[in-house]
Amino acid sequence: MIFTQLNPGSCRTYLIADEKSREAFLVDPVLEQVQDYLKTIEQQKLTLTQVIDTHTHADHISGGATLKDQLGCEYTMHTNAPARCVTFHLPDGFECRLGNMPVKVLFTPGHTRDSVTLILPDLVLTGDVLFLDDAGAGRTDLPGGDAGEHWDSLQRILGLPDHLMVYPAHEYRNRQPSTLKQQKQRNPNLQPRSKQAYRDYLEGLKLGPAEWMKDVLKANYACARDPRAAWIPVDVPACEVKGTLGQGANDQLVAGIPPDQVKRALEGDNPPLLLDVRDPEELTGELRHIEGIINIPVTELARRLGELEGIQAREIVTVCKSGGRAHTAAQVLMQAGFPKVHVMVGGMTAWKQAGYPTASQ
Ligand SMILES: [Fe+2]
């Protein structure tokens, strides 16, 4: 078997080929690299029969549609994949054949609802369902992501043979592939936890997709063939949990204050600034918002810090629906050097429960 990773950056594209028949599969191709792939395929005298995307990507535009057009190969994804240009949908348990070798499809949702893991005789392509070592696994807060389903999928992967080498769809820091046995020891997401404990663990890390990621998803749903269909920042660890945060922000310890204390402080002589980090449409939704807030969604906060210039010394209380995003936002602010930052514990849900006043405009 020929097995090569083709990309220079953090997205991983794997070429798998049968030496005898020269038949080849390409897994998770990136649109911008298609010309390079075509050259490699030609140089190695291979026939590309199938492109497989392990899931709908949010961080790069797939080369699947273009390769299908140019080479007439099959473009396959899981049954749940929405892209119309997919020529064959892979159900759970399906076995593709590459020469004489089986490539088995394991349905492993959680990062997205169309994620699959591909099992070959000696290796496993985990997509974004499982990364290497301390990188853990792909985030579950993108559209279609679900922490509980992700836990189920990880249990399925844990049941695979220990000797399989693990090859993920991303590697942001040049960690080297190792066996599933080693990943069971090293990978934090594979440590024994109940489903609820896993959900809680990921809830605290929730960030929500950045705007540009939503555009990339749309481009992939629409089978874009133009690399300019969506703007993509270079090599941001976007599919990693907290991938859109700056380095070091994850380590900041944040203090929480309960809603009654926030209310008292707002009525005092030196009221804190309330920074509501929910999406704008949530401010007029069921939970409404607290009068006088500044609204910057958490996914935009790192690049909009300039808007808080001049008030850095003031106490800032971050607010969201239940506290997860506000916690992340507080970490971003502390990492940027804001000295007095707190999180309102329980978010607007707790504020409303306490019966405190809200505004809708
Ligand atoms: Fe992904």
Boltz pocket constraint, residues with backbone or C-beta under 6 A from the ligand:
constraints:
  - pocket:
      binder: B
      contacts: [[A, 55], [A, 56], [A, 57], [A, 58], [A, 59], [A, 111], [A, 128], [A, 138], [A, 239]]
      max_distance: 6.0
